Amino acid sequence: MVTLRIAGTRNRSKSRISREIHRTAFEGKDDPCAAQATAMGRRKFAGKATKQNPETMQAVRKWL
């Protein structure tokens, strides 16, 4: 019931909230501090997705 209440207040689906809680749980428990640390670690190593190769990007920058 907690996930349903959270989902309602955040305008998100119950399944999304449930997935996030399971994804960020630390040793089987929801720990907001550990979840934040994990998220920051993921962001640090995540690269920006792009379909262009470096040569194309360089040519575009040259003309801008």
Stockholm file with secondary structure:
# STOCKHOLM 1.0

chainA/1-64         MVTLRIAGTRNRSKSRISREIHRTAFEGKDDPCAAQATAMGRRKFAGKATKQNPETMQAVRKWL
#=GR chainA/1-64 SS CHHHHHHHHHTCCHHHHHHHHHHHCBTTBCCHHHHHHHHHHHHHHCCCCCSSCHHHHHHHHHHC
#=GC SS_cons        CHHHHHHHHHTCCHHHHHHHHHHHCBTTBCCHHHHHHHHHHHHHHCCCCCSSCHHHHHHHHHHC
//
